[in-house]
Amino acid sequence: MRNSASPLGEPRGICLINLENVAFNYGGGDLLSEVSLRLAPGSFHFLTGPSGAGKSTFLKLCYGDLLATSGHVTLFDRNVRDLSRDEMALTRRRIGVVHQDCQFLDHLPLLSNVGLPLTVAGKAVQDSDIKDLLTWVGLEKLTNALPPSLSGGERQRAALARAVIMGPDVILADEPTGNLDWDMSLRLLALLVELNRMGKTILIATHDLNLIRQAKSQVATRVLRIAKRRLQLAGADL
């Protein structure tokens, strides 16, 4: 078996996100240990493992929301520990995140919620551009809807639209289909596959092996598994 401390993911070359011999703990024993990963432009990865294995923590390390207890994390060739607060904010604009429990501002219509990253970044907000994005995720008829009225699938597609509004290079998705039925899961997967074909790097944390099998029939993917605190390439038994 490949050494868990060796770089998984893509071969040497251009790297957007790089974790090298990373460990993380919340004050007790290590949740993750000797973790290494390279994410290259245009790659598509799945991250699997049992509940509590550290998948969400791993994603947070990948976009600088958590700092590794030891080891090195670089985002776009910059060590996260060397980034100022403003530099980290700019770096995160290149990484779109779809959270497992997507949060919206309930008093704002969907159009405003999806465009919020642009507003926060001080960029000009063009309603026509946001509407085009909502059309892409199949929510063009819900631009004025308030978040509490959305179904689970609509919320997840809105979260994906918000994650890509800044034109990021990388999309990280944490159990994006966890609360969706199969048909809606396939619809969301199709959007992520389309983003990958446009050149975006995709990393999806999921426990849904059927979703992984479906993706493998559509696009070249690498499947990673967290087991016993370490990151491994999953076998062909998926």
Stockholm file with secondary structure:
# STOCKHOLM 1.0

chainA/1-238         MRNSASPLGEPRGICLINLENVAFNYGGGDLLSEVSLRLAPGSFHFLTGPSGAGKSTFLKLCYGDLLATSGHVTLFDRNVRDLSRDEMALTRRRIGVVHQDCQFLDHLPLLSNVGLPLTVAGKAVQDSDIKDLLTWVGLEKLTNALPPSLSGGERQRAALARAVIMGPDVILADEPTGNLDWDMSLRLLALLVELNRMGKTILIATHDLNLIRQAKSQVATRVLRIAKRRLQLAGADL
#=GR chainA/1-238 SS CCCTTSCEESCSSCCSEEEEEEEECSSSSCSEEEEEEEECTTCEEEEECCTTSSHHHHHHHHTTSSCCSEEEEEETTEEGGGCCHHHHHHHHTTEEEECSSCCCCTTSCHHHHHTHHHHHTTCCCCHHHHHHHHHHTTCGGGTTCCGGGCCHHHHHHHHHHHHHTTCCSEEEEESTTTTSCHHHHHHHHHHHHHHHHTTCEEEEECSCHHHHHHHHTTSCCEEEEEETTEEEECCTTC
#=GC SS_cons         CCCTTSCEESCSSCCSEEEEEEEECSSSSCSEEEEEEEECTTCEEEEECCTTSSHHHHHHHHTTSSCCSEEEEEETTEEGGGCCHHHHHHHHTTEEEECSSCCCCTTSCHHHHHTHHHHHTTCCCCHHHHHHHHHHTTCGGGTTCCGGGCCHHHHHHHHHHHHHTTCCSEEEEESTTTTSCHHHHHHHHHHHHHHHHTTCEEEEECSCHHHHHHHHTTSCCEEEEEETTEEEECCTTC
//
